[in-house]
Amino acid sequence: MHYQRICAACHGFDGSGVGRLGTPLAGAEILGLADADLVALIRKGRLPYDRHSKTGMLMPPRGGDPRFSDDDLADIVAYIRSW
């Protein structure tokens, strides 16, 4: 599963977050975005100085795996929503 392989290192296997590396995703405000907007966010990533950054840490584009297709990113969003 893509989430466990890449995203969990910062956001936790259960979405609870890992210290300053990644914010908790379970129940996060960001989940109010449409699926396409979440895919776009993961595709683009987030720079440490982004005004929406909660940790001030880099979230690399595509979670740091350039091989992730948009379908892979949509699978990650679906997995997160399944919590």
MDAnalysis code that builds the backbone (N, CA, C; Angstrom):
import MDAnalysis as mda
import numpy as np

u = mda.Universe.empty(249, n_residues=83, atom_resindex=np.repeat(np.arange(83), 3), trajectory=True)
u.add_TopologyAttr("name", ["N", "CA", "C"] * 83)
u.add_TopologyAttr("resid", np.arange(1, 84))
u.add_TopologyAttr("resname", ["MET", "HIS", "TYR", "GLN", "ARG", "ILE", "CYS", "ALA", "ALA", "CYS", "HIS", "GLY", "PHE", "ASP", "GLY", "SER", "GLY", "VAL", "GLY", "ARG", "LEU", "GLY", "THR", "PRO", "LEU", "ALA", "GLY", "ALA", "GLU", "ILE", "LEU", "GLY", "LEU", "ALA", "ASP", "ALA", "ASP", "LEU", "VAL", "ALA", "LEU", "ILE", "ARG", "LYS", "GLY", "ARG", "LEU", "PRO", "TYR", "ASP", "ARG", "HIS", "SER", "LYS", "THR", "GLY", "MET", "LEU", "MET", "PRO", "PRO", "ARG", "GLY", "GLY", "ASP", "PRO", "ARG", "PHE", "SER", "ASP", "ASP", "ASP", "LEU", "ALA", "ASP", "ILE", "VAL", "ALA", "TYR", "ILE", "ARG", "SER", "TRP"])
u.atoms.positions = np.array([
    [0.847, -1.184, 0.000],
    [0.000, 0.000, 0.000],
    [0.881, 1.232, 0.000],
    [0.537, 2.188, -0.818],
    [1.347, 3.400, -0.980],
    [1.434, 4.218, 0.304],
    [0.313, 4.364, 0.997],
    [0.324, 5.188, 2.212],
    [1.334, 4.636, 3.221],
    [1.258, 3.346, 3.517],
    [2.157, 2.762, 4.513],
    [3.617, 2.862, 4.102],
    [3.871, 2.734, 2.806],
    [5.252, 2.732, 2.323],
    [5.891, 4.121, 2.375],
    [5.122, 5.167, 2.139],
    [5.695, 6.513, 2.030],
    [5.131, 7.470, 3.082],
    [3.834, 7.629, 3.116],
    [3.193, 8.675, 3.922],
    [3.288, 8.419, 5.427],
    [3.214, 7.150, 5.825],
    [3.193, 6.813, 7.249],
    [4.458, 7.244, 7.977],
    [5.565, 7.380, 7.271],
    [6.816, 7.784, 7.923],
    [6.664, 9.139, 8.613],
    [5.825, 10.008, 8.060],
    [5.618, 11.341, 8.651],
    [4.235, 11.501, 9.279],
    [3.238, 10.848, 8.691],
    [1.867, 11.051, 9.160],
    [1.371, 9.916, 10.047],
    [2.198, 8.901, 10.280],
    [1.823, 7.788, 11.143],
    [0.984, 6.757, 10.419],
    [1.129, 5.511, 10.823],
    [0.390, 4.431, 10.176],
    [-1.114, 4.583, 10.363],
    [-1.513, 5.210, 11.449],
    [-2.930, 5.407, 11.721],
    [-3.371, 6.850, 11.504],
    [-2.484, 7.656, 10.904],
    [-2.814, 9.053, 10.633],
    [-2.681, 9.966, 11.829],
    [-2.017, 9.506, 12.889],
    [-1.909, 10.308, 14.111],
    [-0.755, 11.306, 14.078],
    [0.057, 11.277, 13.015],
    [1.191, 12.199, 12.910],
    [2.420, 11.646, 13.606],
    [3.583, 12.141, 13.222],
    [4.847, 11.703, 13.815],
    [5.620, 12.958, 14.212],
    [5.472, 13.362, 15.459],
    [6.193, 14.529, 15.954],
    [6.034, 15.727, 15.038],
    [7.146, 16.380, 14.765],
    [7.125, 17.547, 13.870],
    [7.237, 17.162, 12.398],
    [7.376, 15.883, 12.116],
    [7.556, 15.469, 10.717],
    [6.289, 15.627, 9.894],
    [5.170, 15.284, 10.460],
    [3.924, 15.360, 9.709],
    [2.742, 15.524, 10.630],
    [1.806, 16.304, 10.208],
    [0.625, 16.558, 11.023],
    [-0.282, 15.341, 11.056],
    [-1.093, 15.249, 12.090],
    [-2.109, 14.191, 12.104],
    [-3.086, 14.397, 10.944],
    [-3.459, 13.320, 10.314],
    [-4.409, 13.394, 9.207],
    [-5.799, 12.934, 9.640],
    [-5.856, 12.008, 10.568],
    [-7.144, 11.492, 11.018],
    [-7.961, 12.640, 11.605],
    [-9.087, 12.924, 10.993],
    [-9.962, 13.987, 11.464],
    [-9.475, 15.394, 11.163],
    [-8.445, 15.531, 10.326],
    [-7.855, 16.843, 10.041],
    [-8.790, 17.715, 9.211],
    [-8.677, 19.002, 9.428],
    [-9.443, 19.998, 8.686],
    [-9.251, 19.855, 7.173],
    [-8.057, 19.480, 6.776],
    [-7.727, 19.362, 5.357],
    [-8.604, 18.318, 4.649],
    [-9.168, 17.385, 5.410],
    [-10.022, 16.367, 4.806],
    [-11.347, 16.943, 4.328],
    [-11.588, 18.218, 4.625],
    [-12.761, 18.894, 4.094],
    [-12.614, 19.262, 2.625],
    [-11.401, 19.151, 2.106],
    [-11.164, 19.425, 0.687],
    [-11.759, 18.314, -0.169],
    [-12.081, 18.643, -1.400],
    [-12.533, 17.638, -2.366],
    [-11.375, 16.699, -2.685],
    [-11.706, 15.487, -3.106],
    [-10.674, 14.503, -3.440],
    [-9.669, 15.056, -4.441],
    [-10.157, 15.716, -5.494],
    [-9.258, 16.252, -6.519],
    [-8.306, 17.289, -5.925],
    [-8.768, 18.065, -4.963],
    [-7.911, 19.063, -4.324],
    [-6.854, 18.408, -3.436],
    [-7.225, 17.319, -2.766],
    [-6.238, 16.590, -1.963],
    [-5.179, 15.944, -2.849],
    [-5.616, 15.373, -3.962],
    [-4.661, 14.799, -4.916],
    [-3.715, 15.888, -5.403],
    [-4.242, 17.045, -5.724],
    [-3.403, 18.153, -6.202],
    [-2.412, 18.584, -5.127],
    [-2.840, 18.613, -3.869],
    [-1.952, 18.986, -2.778],
    [-0.812, 17.980, -2.634],
    [-1.132, 16.696, -2.678],
    [-0.096, 15.669, -2.556],
    [0.831, 15.729, -3.767],
    [0.270, 15.943, -4.934],
    [1.079, 16.035, -6.155],
    [2.086, 17.181, -6.039],
    [1.641, 18.304, -5.571],
    [2.491, 19.493, -5.471],
    [3.400, 19.475, -4.241],
    [2.916, 18.914, -3.147],
    [3.659, 18.961, -1.895],
    [3.432, 20.289, -1.194],
    [4.179, 20.507, -0.130],
    [4.043, 21.757, 0.621],
    [5.413, 22.171, 1.116],
    [5.773, 23.420, 0.848],
    [7.060, 23.956, 1.288],
    [6.992, 24.359, 2.754],
    [8.130, 24.343, 3.437],
    [8.128, 24.660, 4.875],
    [7.543, 26.031, 5.197],
    [7.715, 26.994, 4.297],
    [7.240, 28.344, 4.579],
    [5.828, 28.616, 4.049],
    [5.161, 27.581, 3.535],
    [3.776, 27.732, 3.076],
    [2.928, 28.193, 4.262],
    [2.069, 29.150, 4.034],
    [1.274, 29.698, 5.135],
    [0.329, 28.669, 5.756],
    [0.070, 27.574, 5.045],
    [-0.799, 26.531, 5.570],
    [-0.019, 25.430, 6.292],
    [1.292, 25.500, 6.264],
    [2.112, 24.472, 6.915],
    [1.910, 24.530, 8.423],
    [1.642, 23.382, 9.014],
    [1.453, 23.299, 10.459],
    [2.759, 22.968, 11.177],
    [3.715, 22.368, 10.451],
    [4.953, 21.914, 11.091],
    [6.175, 22.718, 10.677],
    [6.079, 23.436, 9.555],
    [7.253, 24.123, 9.033],
    [8.237, 23.164, 8.380],
    [7.781, 21.954, 8.093],
    [8.618, 20.939, 7.451],
    [8.182, 20.785, 5.990],
    [9.075, 20.292, 5.173],
    [8.773, 20.027, 3.771],
    [7.904, 18.786, 3.638],
    [6.833, 18.887, 2.868],
    [6.131, 17.701, 2.386],
    [6.476, 17.638, 0.912],
    [7.337, 16.703, 0.526],
    [7.807, 16.679, -0.864],
    [6.682, 16.342, -1.846],
    [6.800, 16.838, -3.067],
    [5.819, 16.495, -4.088],
    [5.674, 14.978, -4.213],
    [4.427, 14.561, -4.368],
    [4.091, 13.140, -4.498],
    [4.633, 12.325, -3.321],
    [4.739, 12.975, -2.165],
    [5.209, 12.289, -0.969],
    [6.665, 11.867, -1.057],
    [7.361, 12.373, -2.041],
    [8.761, 12.024, -2.217],
    [8.985, 10.874, -3.188],
    [7.922, 10.351, -3.762],
    [8.058, 9.261, -4.741],
    [7.528, 9.730, -6.091],
    [8.418, 10.170, -6.983],
    [7.970, 10.705, -8.273],
    [7.267, 9.672, -9.140],
    [7.334, 8.408, -8.776],
    [6.663, 7.367, -9.559],
    [5.159, 7.331, -9.306],
    [4.695, 7.980, -8.236],
    [3.260, 7.967, -7.936],
    [2.484, 8.651, -9.053],
    [1.553, 7.924, -9.620],
    [0.654, 8.498, -10.626],
    [-0.497, 9.201, -9.907],
    [-1.284, 9.934, -10.646],
    [-2.462, 10.551, -10.039],
    [-3.421, 9.484, -9.511],
    [-3.485, 8.334, -10.176],
    [-4.317, 7.239, -9.669],
    [-3.788, 6.734, -8.330],
    [-2.464, 6.643, -8.194],
    [-1.871, 6.244, -6.913],
    [-2.228, 7.257, -5.828],
    [-2.137, 8.540, -6.167],
    [-2.466, 9.587, -5.197],
    [-3.939, 9.522, -4.822],
    [-4.802, 9.233, -5.778],
    [-6.232, 9.079, -5.484],
    [-6.462, 7.890, -4.553],
    [-5.689, 6.817, -4.724],
    [-5.783, 5.661, -3.820],
    [-5.380, 6.059, -2.399],
    [-4.360, 6.896, -2.278],
    [-3.931, 7.373, -0.960],
    [-5.046, 8.190, -0.316],
    [-5.654, 9.066, -1.082],
    [-6.761, 9.875, -0.559],
    [-7.908, 8.972, -0.122],
    [-8.250, 7.983, -0.919],
    [-9.328, 7.055, -0.558],
    [-8.987, 6.303, 0.723],
    [-7.726, 5.906, 0.873],
    [-7.306, 5.202, 2.077],
    [-7.452, 6.107, 3.301],
    [-6.993, 7.336, 3.188],
    [-7.106, 8.283, 4.306],
    [-8.564, 8.504, 4.670],
    [-9.402, 8.622, 3.690],
    [-10.830, 8.836, 3.942],
    [-11.488, 7.615, 4.583],
    [-10.898, 6.444, 4.413],
    [-11.492, 5.220, 4.973],
    [-11.380, 5.156, 6.496],
    [-10.555, 6.027, 7.083],
    [-10.434, 6.011, 8.544],
    [-11.711, 6.486, 9.152],
])
